[in-house]
Amino acid sequence: MIVDKIGDCLLPNMDIKSMGKMLAKMGIKTDEINANRVLIECNDKTIIVEEPQVVKIIGQGIESFQVSGNIKEVESNIQVEITDDDIKLVASKANVSEDEAKVALEESKGDIAEALLKFKKE
């Protein structure tokens, strides 16, 4: 049975195999993937799907994945090393002090281009 995230039945009495057959008739190919775990790495967190059910869906030249399972989120506390060279580069290109450049680099998590753009907006 196919259900949405609230638990309401979208297509009653239809299991995954029946859904696959119906999609195949519409020219959409599905492949089940035997995955042990799925990780989605974001800038501020990692989403972990344990015991996943993963289906690869191919239709009209587009590949997508449907993933379901036990989901947990873990915050990422990645520390980026900001070097003196990075600080000097941003300071010289933006014509600001090294202290201002360092703050901009910290706010942009070490992204030099983003740090420089902070000064363009001022």
N, C-alpha and C positions, 0 to 999 in steps of 0.2 A: 504494500500500500504506500503511495506517495503522499507525504504530509509536508505542510509548510512549517516554519519555525514556531508557530503558535500551537501546532498540533492538529489543525483542521485538515480534513482529507481533501486533497485537490483532485485526485483521480481515484475514486473508490474501487476497491477490489482489483487493483493493478499492482503487481509486484515488480521488482527491478527487471526481471527477464522479460516480462510482458511489455514494460515500458521500452526496453531495448528493441524489441521486435517492432513496436509501433514507430519508434524513431527511425529504424532502418527503412521502413516503408516510405518515410518522408525524405529519405536520402541522407539521414544523419547517422553516422557511425558511432558506436559506443564501445569502449574497451574498459573492462574492470582492471584496475592496477592493484597488485598485491603489495601494498605498502605496510611497513611496520609503524611508521610515525611520519607526520607531516609538520614541517616547521615553516612559519611565515615570519620572516625577520623584518621588523619595522624600525624606524629611527629610535623610538622610545620604548618599544616592547617587543617580545617574541611571543607569537601565538603558537602553541603546541597542540597538535591533534593526536591523541593516543588512540590506538585500536581503530584506525581510520578505515572508512569505506571510501575508496577513490574511484571515480569513473571519469575517463577521458572522453570528451564529446567532440566529434569532428563534423562540421557541417558548413557548407558554403566557403570552404577554404579557411575557416577559423577553428582553432583548437582551444578548448577550454576544459577546465577540470571542475568536477563537483566533489566536494570533500565533506564528510560528516564523521562524527566520532566524539570522543570525550575531549573537550576543549579546556585548556587552561592558558592563562596569560602570565608572562613573567616580564617585569620591568627590566629594561636594559640600562645599565649604568656604565656605559662605555666611556672611558677616559681617553681623550685625544691629547697627544703630546703636541704642544705648540712650541716650536723652536724659536730661538733668537733670530734666525734668518727669516722666518715667516713674519715675525714682528717688524723687523727692519724693512722688509719688502712692502708690507702693507703701509707702514708709516711713510715711506718714501713715495709710493705711488699715490697715496691719498693726501699727502702733504699734511700729516698730523703727527702728534707726538707718539713716541713708542708706547707710552701708557695707554693712550686712546686706541692705538692699533691692537694692543694686547686685549683690551676689553672687547673690542669688536670681534677679534678672533675667538675669544672665549664664548661670546654670545652666539657665534656662528659655528661652534663646535669644530674649529680649526679650518673651516672652509674659507680659503683666501678670497675667492671671487665674491662670496656672500659678504665677507667682512668689508671688502672694497665698496660694494654696493651700498652698504650702510652709510658711507660718507657721501655718496653721490646724491642720496635722498635729502641730505641736510641743506 
